[in-house]
């Protein structure tokens, strides 16, 4: 609830600090005293447009600070603060502040943390519910009517929401499957062609490395064969080193027995001949081993080219090609299996849709029954408020399927007809300012147990009525204020007498300076103010006596 309001340099208010408590608080004063300034100031701190005309003449800036306290933080406020990254400890009051400069521009804070004005506007609906002569929010706004009726009916909206989410999930799965199958079928010929290419060469993991190694060996062998061919020319023929060694050995063999040293030389030469022979054999074996089939090298190079070309085509590595083949086969299998899977998804979607419709129809019935109950409750409040010729109706209508949602399939709007035989229409379309306020009061009373904003303000709801109607209004305002906070700007002594607290708004001039002030009245002050409201400019003893009777009758 609103616990304090501090105003600085707003129009006729130089400096004002007000404290508010629970229950019904009334604000009274002569016409033109400045009651609207208080509401303008409160509107400013709740995100209304910052008009420079609000700044008191001769001042550079104006400011308004409002403090709200809660037994339990409303979820809407907690969520808005969290989204705006504004820290507020449990049990800590919410302090909203707005400053407006005379030369334009404004700034806002929540608990001394700079915020955008949009945050103040988002908090306003949960902090203060204002009903005035030209109100277009709160109960007048059809956007909130369905939620109000659901709370009144204690409707099972959560079940409908769960059914809606389940239905939406199955629809998304079905739509996704259909899109996948359609795309797959469109690509089927291409998939088959790609798979045929891969199947034709049957790539194997590790094959690229093996082929590349074999090709490298063959290419090295070609170079070595050229070198061996040069060696062959050295070793072959009668002039080769081995032939010369053998010739020398034969000659030495004929003369070796003649001398010991020659015999030893012959032995060494024989060993050389043997080693050279072995070397020749190994060279021949190496030449034979390095010999390869040019066709095989061509086959290997062709295979490598094909594998790498396919890898580039599929944006993959060569070793990934077997997995690409499996993926292609899986997609083709999915096309064949798709129709069966699609049939299962269609059944699941139909079942989820039926479950949603069943839950939504049950909610619809709850709303219709609750609407009739609400209509009866509001009707019972209209006659005492001098609206006995008017009629109220809760319009529950089924929306087109494209507008169904987690809330169900219904649109809800509160309608009125002010005269017999007149058509029903939205609240703010056919009711005058005074009638509208009284309709809202009747509706608030009927919905009293359903909660609302932390603070409710009625601005001159009693305009144009008096006597028994004003008493009825005062009695209902007091009833609404029980367990909460309600502020009423009023010209009616019957309403003022119901207030638990009474604030007097007065305007005084000193020379060229005019100021508005607000005072919290004690019992004597309340009697005097209510007597003034009864008698006018001159307060008579009879008016004071009547004021006493009003206060005692509460």
BALO-739196 format. One record per residue: y, z, x of N, C-alpha, C, CB in turn; residue in three letters. Coordinates in steps of 0.05 Angstrom, whole numbers, plus 5000, padded with zeros to 4 digits. Each point is the difference from the previous one (the first is absolute). Glycine has a CB too. Example, Ala and Ser with C-alpha at 12.3 -4.5 7.8 and 13.67 -1.06 7.14 Angstrom:
488651565264502450004982502450005018497750254962ALA 504449615031502450015016502250144985498749575024SER 
This chain:
497650005017502450004983502550005017497550244964UNK 504749695024502650005014501050295003501149534982UNK 499350565043500850285003502950025009495450115012UNK 505749685000502950025007501149725003499250435024UNK 503549564971501449745002502750075013497749804959UNK 502850075064502550045015501549745000497950365029UNK 504649644961501649764997502650045016498149904954UNK 502649905062502550015015501549744996497850305034UNK 504749734956501949784998499049764983501750135044UNK 497149944933499249794981502050004977495050065012UNK 506649734986502049964979501850254998496949694975UNK 502850465003501750244995498850265012501749784959UNK 495950205052498850245012500550015030496449994964UNK 505050225044500650035028497650135014504950054990UNK 494250175000497750145012498650164978502350035045UNK 495149924953498650144978497150055009502949774965UNK 496250485031497350085006498850124976501150075049UNK 496849814940498750094976497150085006503049714972UNK 496150515015497250085002498749984973501150315038UNK 496549594961498649964974497350145001502349564993UNK 496850524984497450134998498349874980502050435013UNK 495649684981498249884980501150054972496150075031UNK 502649804950500850034972502249804992498750485002UNK 502649584976502149834989502750085010497349924959UNK 504049905055502850055009501849814985498550155045UNK 503749954944501949834985502649985015497850134956UNK 503549635042502649955012501949924978497949875045UNK 504250284953502049944979502849985012497150234966UNK 504749685018502849985008501549804982498750115047UNK 503849904955501649834983499649715008503450364994UNK 497149464988499849715006501949935023498749904952UNK 500249965068501649925023500150205022502749754969UNK 495850475027500150215021498549925025500350344964UNK 497949475034498749905024496950034999504150115024UNK 494849924953497150024998498649765012500550294959UNK 500649475036498849765010500149995031501349764958UNK 500750375054500250015029497550135012505150014997UNK 494050214991497750145010497549814999501950444984UNK 497849424994497749814998500349775020499550124952UNK 503049795052500449785020499350105028503649814971UNK 497250445035499450125026497050035004504350244999UNK 494349854980497150035002498749725003500250424972UNK 500849395013499049725002500349895028501049934952UNK 501350145061500549915027497950095020504949994989UNK 494450275009498150115019497149914993503050395007UNK 496749494969497449894993499849705003499650374968UNK 502349525047499849725008501649804984495750115014UNK 506249994968501749814985501949865019499650294959UNK 501649505031501849845016502450175009498649584976UNK 502150405050502150165011502749864995496950185035UNK 504649914945502649884994502150165016498549854953UNK 503350005060502150145016501950144981499649655036UNK 500550274939501750144980499250294996500849564978UNK 496750515030499150274996501450195020495649824984UNK 505450075038501250175021502750104990497649755037UNK 502850514965502550134990502449885014497450424991UNK 504749544994502449875011501050175024501249814955UNK 499450045067501150135024497950095019503850144973UNK 493749845021497850095017498749765013499250414972UNK 499649645052498749795015497149954990502850115039UNK 495950104951497349974991499350214980498849815045UNK 498950144941499050194980497050045006503649864965UNK 495450365026497150055003498950174978500649985049UNK 496849984947498550154979497450095013502249754961UNK 497150505035497450105010498550144977501950065047UNK 495749864949498350114978497550125012501849674967UNK 497550575025497650135010498050034977502750255035UNK 494849674971497850024980497850175011501249544981UNK 497650625002497750175008497849954981503050355021UNK 494549684989497649944984497950215004501049515002UNK 497650564977497650175003497849845013501350284960UNK 498549475031498149815012501549735003495950244980UNK 504049655043501449745005498849784983501050155047UNK 500549724936499049774984498949795019503350094963UNK 494349795031498849805017501949765005495650134983UNK 506049794997501849775004502050065021499449874953UNK 501650375048502050085021498650025027502850254966UNK 494949885035498650025025499349735012498150444984UNK 501049374999499349735010502449865010496249984968UNK 506150045018502449865008501050105026501249924953UNK 498850355051500850125025498249925023502050394975UNK 495449605020498149935021500449715008496750324982UNK 503749504999500549725006502649965017497649874957UNK 504450305037502549995015500050165026502349934956UNK 495450195050499650175024502150225001498149605024UNK 502350534953501850234998498250254999503749744977UNK 496750455041498450245001501150214981498849905048UNK 499350214936500850224982497650194999503149704972UNK 497350545038497950205001499450114972501350125047UNK 496249954947499350124974501850244994495249845005UNK 505950174971501750224993502949975008496150285003UNK 504549525014502749955009501649854978498450005049UNK 504150074946501549864979500749725010501950434984UNK 498549394997500949735006503049994997495649794985UNK 505850145037502950005000501049715004500250485018UNK 500949414961501049725001503150015003496149834971UNK 504950015047502949995005500949715002499850455024UNK 502649514964501249735000502950025007496749834966UNK 504350005052502850005008501149724995499250365034UNK 503249634954501449754994502750005014497649954956UNK 503149845058502649985013502049854982497850005045UNK 504750084957502149884983500349705006502350454998UNK 497149475027500449725008497449844996503650145032UNK 494449984955497549864994497750105018502749614986UNK 494950355004497650085015499150284993501549715037UNK 496050344965498950264995497550055017501749974953UNK 497650295050497750085015498550204983502349915045UNK 495150114961498350194985498150155019500249704959UNK 499150545033498250175015498150144981503450065037UNK 494249994972498250184986499050215021498549634967UNK 502250625027499450225019501049935028496050124973UNK 506549795028501449935025498849775016501350485002UNK 496949374985498949775013501249754987495650245011UNK 505749585005501349774988498049824986503450015037UNK 497349904939498349844984501649774987496950404991UNK 501749404998501349804985500550094971497949655029UNK 504150234959500650084972497749934982504949925009UNK 493549884999497749924984498150234996500549535016UNK 499250645005498250234997501150194979498749965049UNK 503950094951501150184979499449894973503750145031UNK 496649594966499449884973497150034993503749675007UNK 494550315013497250034994499250284993499149625030UNK 502450584980499550284994501250084973499950105049UNK 502249764943501650084977498350044975503949765019UNK 494350054975498550024975498250244998500149515000UNK 499050595023498350245000501750265002496349735021UNK 506250244987501750245003501650064975500349905048UNK 500949904941501850044977499549784979503550225030UNK 496249874946499849814977502550034983494950035000UNK 506849765001502650014986500049844975502250075044UNK 498550054934500249864975502950024990495150094989UNK 506149675010502850004991500549794979501450165044UNK 501149784951500849814979499149725006503950294990UNK 495849645035499349725007497750005020504849864993UNK 493450335003497750025018498249764997500350504998UNK 498849385025498149784999497650065017503749684992UNK 495950585014497750085016498350204985502749935042UNK 495650214972498450224988498449904976503450325015UNK 496949824963498449934976500849744988499450484992UNK 503049425014500949754988498649765014504450214989UNK 494849835036498849785015497149964993503250095038UNK 496049684950497349954992497950025023501849714964UNK 499150265060498150015023498550265001503049685025UNK 498350544966498750265002498650084975503450125032UNK 496749734947498950084974496950035001503949784977UNK 494850045036497150015001499050255014499849505001UNK 501550575022499250245014500550254984501049775043UNK 501250244942500750234983497850034978505049945009UNK 494349834978498050024979497350085012502449644974UNK 496950265049497550085012499850305006499749545020UNK 502650574990500050295005499850154973502849935042UNK 498649974938499950134973497149994989504849874991UNK 493849915014497349974990497950125018501549584978UNK 499350515046498150095020497849785004500850494988UNK 500249265014498349775000498449975026503249774969UNK 494550115028498249975023500749745016496350244975UNK 506149775036501049765015498549975026504550064979UNK 494650165033498649985026497549844998501950445013UNK 496749594965497549844996500649704998497950394977UNK 504349555010500849714997500849905028501550074952UNK 500050095063500849925026497649945018504250274995UNK 493849915004497649965016498549754992499650495006UNK 500249464968498749764989501549755009498250264961UNK 504549765038501649775008499549935030503550134965UNK 496550085052499649955028497349885006503050395010UNK 494949714975497349895003500049714991498050454994UNK 503349494984500049724990501549825020499950174952UNK 502449935057501549845019498449945025504250204983UNK 494350005027498349965024497949784995500850485014UNK 497949534963498049804995501249724996497250364979UNK 505249635009501449744997500749895028501850144955UNK 499250035062500749905027497549915015503950325001UNK 493949834996497549915013499049744989498850485007UNK 501449484967499249754987501849775009498250264961UNK 504449795038501849795009499649925029503350174967UNK 496250035050499549955028497549845004502450415011UNK 495449664974497549865003500349714990497550434993UNK 503949534985500449734990501649835021499950184952UNK 502149945059501649855020498349935024504150244985UNK 494249955024498349955023498049784994500550485014UNK 498349524963498049804993501349734997497350344977UNK 505049655010501549754997500749885027501850154956UNK 499150035062500849905027497549915015503950315000UNK 493949844997497549935013498949734991499050495005UNK 501249474968499049754989501749775010498250244960UNK 504449815042501849795009499449935029503650154969UNK 495450055046499449965029497049935005503850315011UNK 494649674967497149975004499249765017499550224955UNK 501749555040499349765016500750045029500749724960UNK 501650415045500850045028498150215013504849904988UNK 494450304997498250205010497349875008502250364972UNK 496849465010497549875005500249825025499050014951UNK 503249855052500449835024500150165025502549674972UNK 498950555028500250175024497350125007504750114988UNK 493849974991497450125005498149795011500750334964UNK 499549425026498349785010500549955030499949794954UNK 502750215053500749965029498750225017504349784986UNK 496050475005498950225016497050005001504150264989UNK 494749684987497149994999498849795018500250174953UNK 501349615050499049775016499650085029502349694969UNK 499350495041499850075028498950295004503849695011UNK 496050464967498850275001500950165025496149824975UNK 506450265026501050165023498550265003504549794994UNK 495250305030498650255007501950175017495549774998UNK 504550494996501750185015499150005030500750294959UNK 501249685059499450005029499549725011498150454995UNK 501749354987499349735008502349885017497249944959UNK 505250115034502349885016499950095029502849994958UNK 496750265047499950105027497749885016502150434985UNK 495649545001497749895013500449705007497150324975UNK 504149535006500549725005502149965022498849904953UNK 503250275046502249975020498950065028503450134966UNK 494750075036498850065026498349775010500050484988UNK 498449404994498349785008501749765009496550154968UNK 505649795018501849785007501350055027500949914952UNK 499950345053501250065026498049965023503150334977UNK 494449765018498049965021499549715006497850424986UNK 502149414993499649725004502349875015497249994958UNK 505250095034502349895014500150075030502550014956UNK 496750245050499950095028497749845014501850474988UNK 496049494998497749855012500849725008496950274973UNK 504749605011500949735007501549995027500349904951UNK 501350305053501550015025498150065023504250164976UNK 493950035021498150065022498249775006500250484986UNK 499149374994498349765005501449815019497850054955UNK 504849925042501449825018499950105029503049874962UNK 497350395041499950125027497249975012503650324987UNK 494349724996497249985009499449715008498750384971UNK 502549445015499549725007501049935028500449884951UNK 501850245057501149975027498050125020504850004983UNK 494150235010498050135018497549835002501850454988UNK 497449434990497649835000500349775021499250114951UNK 503349785050500449795020499750105028503149784968UNK 497650485036499750125027497150045007504550224995UNK 493949884986497250075005498049774998501250454983UNK 499649355002498149784996500249805024500350054950UNK 497549805056500149795019499050085028503849804974UNK 495850005044499050055027502050145018497149614994UNK 505450384998502150135017500850274989501649555013UNK 496850564969500850254988499450235020499049824954UNK 502250405044499550235018497150075001504650174991UNK 494049844986497250085000498349805015500750234956UNK 499949515041498549795014500450035030500449694960UNK 502150365048500550035028498650255012504449774993UNK 495650454991498650245009497149955005503350284975UNK 495549575005497249945003499449825024499550044949UNK 502349775056499649825023500250165026502049624973UNK 500050565028500350175024497650175004505050004994UNK 493950114984497650175002497649855011501750284962UNK 498049475029497749845010500349955030499549794955UNK 502950145053500449945029499550265016503349644989UNK 497750585001499750255015497150095001504750134987UNK 493949804992497250084999498449875022500450064951UNK 500449695057498649865021500450125027500449594973UNK 501950545032500650105026500050315001502749595008UNK 497150544969500250295000497950145016501949964956UNK 495549955044498050155015500650025030496749844967UNK 505149995043500650005028501750235008499749514999UNK 501550634982501950215007500150214978502849685028UNK 497250574979500050224980502550004983497250275031UNK 505049704982502649994984500149774981502250225038UNK 496649564969500049774982498250064976500849695039UNK 497050464966498250084979501550174980496049975030UNK 505650224980501550174982502149844985499350395031UNK 502049434982501949834987498849844978502649975042UNK 494949934963498649854980499450184975497949715036UNK 501350544969499550184978502550034982496550245028UNK 505749804986502550034985500749754984501750335035UNK 497849444978500649754986498249964976501649815044UNK 495950274959498249984977500950174977496249925031UNK 504850324976501050174978502549874986498350415025UNK 503449474991502349864989499249784982502650125041UNK 495349734968499049784983499050114973498849735041UNK 499750494961499050124975502350094982495850155024UNK 506249994987502350104984501549774988500450405030UNK 500049394986501549774990498549864977502149945046UNK 495250064957498449884979500250164974496949835034UNK 503150444969500350174976502749964987496950335021UNK 505149644996502749964990500249744984501950255038UNK 496749554972500149744986498650024973500049775044UNK 497750384956498650034975501850154979495650015025UNK 505850194985501750164981502349834990498750425023UNK 502449414994502249824992499049814978502150045046UNK 495449864958498949824980499650144974497849735037UNK 501250534965499550154976502650064985495950205021UNK 506249864995502650064987501149754987500850365034UNK 498949424979501049754988498649944974501149825046UNK 496250234954498549954976500850194977496249845028UNK 504450424980500850204980502749944988497350355024UNK 504549544992502749954990500249734985501750265038UNK 496149604962500049754985499950064970497749765039UNK 504250134944500050054972500449734985501950465007UNK 497449574967500149764983502949974990495150054986UNK 506349745020502749964990500250014970500949725040UNK 497050204946500050014971500150294990497449574999UNK 501250615016500050284992502850125003495250055014UNK 506249885007502750105003501849894978499350025050UNK 500349734943501649894978499450144974500049555024UNK 497450524972499250144975501450274999495549764999UNK 504550385024501250275000503049984995496550165033UNK 504849654979502949984996500649924971500649875048UNK 497849964941500449924972499750244981498449545010UNK 499550624996499550244984502350205001495049945008UNK 506050115016502350185004502449904985498250135045UNK 502349624957502349884986499850044970500549665036UNK 497150294953499750034971500350304991496949605000UNK 501950585015500250284993502950095001495450085018UNK 506149855003502750095003501949874980499150085049UNK 500349674944501649874979499750144973499549565025UNK 498050514968499550154975501350285001495749744994UNK 504250385029501350275002503049984995496550145033UNK 504849654978502949964995500549944971500649835047UNK 497650024941500449924972499950244982497849565010UNK 500650644997499750234983501550245011495649844986UNK 506250115034501650215012498350245008503949854972UNK 494050085043498150215008499149955029498550064952UNK 500150135059498749975025497349864996502350415019UNK 496649465001497549864997497850194992501449675035UNK 498650574977497950204993500350104971499850135048UNK 502549824939500450084972499049804980504050265015UNK 495349504995499249784981497650084983501849675033UNK 496250474977497850074982501050184977496949975039UNK 505050214966501150174979501649834981500250395031UNK 501249404979501549824982498049864981503549935036UNK 494249994975498049884983499150194978498549725039UNK 501050534969499150204980502250044978497150235035UNK 505449774974502250044981500249764980502450275035UNK 497249494976500149774982497750004980502149745037UNK 495550344973497750024982500550214978496949855037UNK 504450384971500650214981501949914979499250345036UNK 502949504972501949904980498749804981503650065034UNK 494649784977498649814982498150154982500449645035UNK 498350574975498350164983501650144978496850075039UNK 505650024969501750144981500949824977501750295037UNK 498649454969500649814979497849994979502849735032UNK 494750274979497749994982499750264985497849685031UNK 502850554983499750264988502450074983497150145038UNK 505149724967502650084988499950004970502249815038UNK 496650004949499949994971498650254989500049505001UNK 497850585012498650244991501850255003495549795012UNK 505750235011501850235005502350004981498750015048UNK 502449754947502349974982499250104972501849615028UNK 495950324963499150084974499950314998497349584996UNK 501850555026500050305000502850114999495749995026UNK 506149894989502850094999501349964973500349905049UNK 499149874939501149954973499050224981500149505008UNK 497450584993499050214983501450265005495549774998UNK 504950295028501350255008502950014990497050035040UNK 504349744962502849984991500250034970501149705038UNK 497050184948500050024970499550294992498449524996UNK 499750615018499450284993502450185005495149915011UNK 506250055012502450165007502249954980498750005048UNK 501749754944502049934980499550134973500849575024UNK 496650434969499350124974500450315001496749634993UNK 502750495030500550295003502950064999495950045028UNK 505849794984502950044998501049984972500549825047UNK 498649974939500949964972499250234982499649505007UNK 498050604998499050224984501750255005495349825002UNK 505350245024501750235006502949964990497250095040UNK 503849664963502749944991500350024970500649715040UNK 497350204945500150024971499950294991497749554996UNK 500850615018499950294993502750125005495150025012UNK 506249905010502750105006502049904979498950015049UNK 500749744942501749894979499850174975499449545019UNK 498250544973499650164976501350275004495649774990UNK 504250355034501350265005503049974997496350135032UNK 504849654978502949964998500949964972499949805045UNK 498550054939500849954972500050274985498049535002UNK 499950635002499850264986502350185009495049954996UNK 505550065030502150175011502749904990497250115040UNK 503149624958502649894990500550094972499449605029UNK 498550404954500450094972500750294999496749664985UNK 502150505033500650295001502950045010495150105009UNK 505749745011502750025010502049924979498449915047UNK 501049874939501849914978500550224980498349535006UNK 499550614987500250224980501750235011495549874981UNK 504150195045501550225012503049945001495950125027UNK 504749634981502849925002501349994972499049735041UNK 499550174939501049994973500850284989497149604992UNK 501350605016500650274992502650115012495250074995UNK 505749815027502550095013502549854990497250125040UNK 502449654947502349834993501750114978497349625014UNK 501650494965501650094978501850235008496349874969UNK 502850335045501950225009502249905017496350314997UNK 503349465016502049885018501849794985496950095039UNK 503049924935501649824983499249715005503750335000UNK 493749625004499049735004497749954980501450015049UNK 498950114927497849994981499449724989501250464989UNK 500849365013499549734991498749825021503950054970UNK 496050065054498949845023497050035001504350065025UNK 494449754988497250015005499449945029499149854952UNK 498850275058499249975028497149895000503150385015UNK 496449445004497349895003499349955029500449794954UNK 497250305053498949935026498549744999499750505012UNK 501349305000498849734999498049975023504249814979UNK 493350195014497849955020498949734994498950505004UNK 501449325015499149724995498449905024504149914971UNK 493949935023498349895022501549785014495850134975UNK 504249885051501449805016498249765006502850375021UNK 498349404986498449785009498350085024503449674983UNK 494350215021498150085021501349995028496349834972UNK 505549985032501249995027501850235006499849514996UNK 500950664984501650235004498450264999503849764981UNK 493650225017498350245001500150125028496949824964UNK 502550435039500050125026498850275000504149755010UNK 496550415011498850265003500950194977499949945049UNK 502349994937501050164978498649934974504450025023UNK 493949784977498749914975501149744991499350474987UNK 500249474987500849744989502350034980495349845007UNK 506150394993502050054979502850005012496650264974UNK 505349655009502850055004500850214980500949535017UNK 500950664991500850214982503150015000495750275009UNK 505449754967502950024998500750174975500749565023UNK 501350614981501050174977502149844985499050435025UNK 500649544949501949854983501150174978497449585010UNK 505050354980501250144978501249804980501050395030UNK 499249714946501549864978501850214988496249664990UNK 506450295011501950204992500550014970502149955044UNK 497249834942500649994972497549904985504849915009UNK 494950184965497749914985499949704998500150434974UNK 497649455030499649714998500849855025500850054952UNK 500450095067500849865025497649965018504650214997UNK 495549595020497949955018500050205023500149514988UNK 497650545024499850175023501149855025496050254980UNK 505349895038501149885024500150225021502749664973UNK 497650255053500250205022502250214995498349655031UNK 501350584980501950234996502949925005496350305013UNK 504249585009502849955008501249754988499050245042UNK 499549624941501049754989501550054973496349765023UNK 502950444962501150034973501250274995496749674985UNK 502850535033501150274995502850035013495350194998UNK 506549944987502650075012499650215020502449884958UNK 499850185057499850205022499050274990503649775023UNK 497550334955499250264989497249994990504750094989UNK 494649704996497349974989498049985023501849774959UNK 498850085061498249965022499450275013501749545008UNK 500350624997499650265013498250184983504449965022UNK 496050034951498450164982497149904998504250124975UNK 495549625026497349895001498650095025501549604974UNK 499950395048498850095026499350294999502649655024UNK 499250514963499450294998497450044983504950115004UNK 494949754974497650024983497649925016502749904959UNK 497549895056497749915016499450205022501249524990UNK 500850585023499650215021498650244988504049845024UNK 496750244952498850244988497049934994504450154979UNK 495149625011497249924994498349985025501649754960UNK 499750175062498649975026500450245018500549514996UNK 500350724993500950225016497950095020502850144962UNK 494749845031497950105018499349805022498250274962UNK 503049505037499249795019501649995025498549744962UNK 503450455042501550015024502149785002496150205022UNK 505049775002502149805005501550085025500549914951UNK 502050025050501650075024500350305003502449564996UNK 498350535028500450285005502350114984498149955046UNK 504049894950502350094986500749784979501850265040UNK 498749834935500849824978502850064992495249964984UNK 506449835014502950034992500549834975501450085048UNK 499750054931500949864976503150005000495750124974UNK 505449645025502949985000501149944972499949835048UNK 501350374939501249984974498049894979504549935022UNK 493150194978498049914980500950074972496450075034UNK 505550124963500950094974502549864990498050445011UNK 502749355003502549854991499749914971500849855048UNK 501250214936500249904973498350164980500849575019UNK 498050664989498550164981500950295002496049695004UNK 503350464976500850285000498250164981504749885011UNK 496050364984498550174981497150025006503349874967UNK 495150085012497150035003498849815020499950154953UNK 501249615050498949815019500550105028500749624968UNK 501750485037500750105026498250245007504749844995UNK 494850334985498250235004497249905007502750284968UNK 496449525018497349895005499949885029499449904951UNK 502749975057500149905027499950235021502649604984UNK 499050605011500050235018497350135002504850074990UNK 493949974987497450135000497949845015501150204956UNK 499049535042498149835014500649995030499449734958UNK 503250275049500650005028499050265013504149714991UNK 496350514996499050265010497050005003504050234980UNK 494649655001497149995001499149825023499850074950UNK 501649715054499349835023500450135027501249614971UNK 500950565030500750135025498150225008504749894990UNK 493650204992498150225007498149915022500350184953UNK 499649985068498349935022501049795018496350134972UNK 506249775024501149795016503050035003496449704986UNK 505050085017502950015003501249774984499750225046UNK 502249854936501349804984503050075000495949914971UNK 505849895035502950034999501049824978500350115050UNK 501650004934501149854978503150015001495950104972UNK 505349675029502949984997500549974970500749785046UNK 500850414943500150014971502850074990495350144999UNK 505349774976502450074986499350184976502349575014UNK 495250494983499150154976499750305006497649594984UNK 503750585001499750295004497150094994504850074989UNK 493949804992497250074994498249955024500949894951UNK 499649895063498449945024500750195023499749524986UNK 502950525017501050185022498850284997504249735003UNK 495650364973499050274995497150045009503150044962UNK 495449745040497250015008499750025031498949734959UNK 503250235056499849995029499350265012503249644999UNK 495050365021499450245015502350055020495149924994UNK 506149865016502350015017502149814988497350125042UNK 505249954962502249854988502249955021499050204954UNK 501649555050502049925020502449884985496549915036UNK 505950184971502449904988501449815019500550424972UNK 500049345019501449805017502949994990495749735008UNK 506250315011502850014992501649845019499450454980UNK 502949455010501849845017502750144999497649564990UNK 503650465034502650135002501949845018497950454993UNK 504749555001501949855015502150195012499349594971UNK 501450355053502250155014501849795013497150415008UNK 505149544979501849795009498749734996502050305034UNK 497649554988498849744998497050015007504349795012UNK 494750454993497150035007498450104977501450095048UNK 496549764946498250084978497250055011502749734967UNK 496150495025497450075011498150084977502150155043UNK 495449794961497950084981498450225013499749544979UNK 499750675005498450225010497850064981504050195023UNK 494049954986497750074984499450305004498049535002UNK 501750624977499550295002497650074984504950095006UNK 493450095005497750114986501050234983496849865037UNK 502850124937501150204982498250244996502449634977UNK 498850605021498550244992499950014970501450255042UNK 497549974946499750024971502749984986495950285007UNK 506149865003502649994988501249725002500750475011UNK 499049405011501049735004498649814982501150105046UNK 496349934950498549824982501050034971495950045030UNK 504650214962501050044972502649864997497750444997UNK 504149595022502749884998499849695000501950405023UNK 496449494994499749715001498849894974499650025050UNK 498350114940498849904975502050034977495450135016UNK 506250094984502150034980502049775001499450505001UNK 501449435024501849775003498849744989502050225041UNK 495449744964498749764991499950004969497249985042UNK 502750264946500050014971502749974987496150305004UNK 506049805009502750014987502049805011499150474991UNK 500549445034501949815011501850145020499849734958UNK 502750195042501950095020500550304998502149555000UNK 498250554975500650294996497450144992504849904986UNK 494450295030497650154994500650234981498149885045UNK 500750124932500650204979497850215000502449664972UNK 498250575016498050214998497549904984503650355002UNK 496949494978497849894985498249835018502850014958UNK 498449845060498449835018498450175019503549644997UNK 497750585012498550185018497750134985504250095027UNK 496349984948497850124984497749804996503450304978UNK 497449455016498049794997498549955026502849794964UNK 498650225058498749975026498050225005504149775018UNK 496650474975498250235003497549954983503850315008UNK 496549594968497749954982498249795012502850134960UNK 498449665052498449795012498450115024503449654986UNK 497950515030498750115024497850204992504349935026UNK 496250224954498150204991497649864986503750344995UNK 496849434993497949874986498049855017503149964963UNK 497650025063498249855018497550165006504149775021UNK 
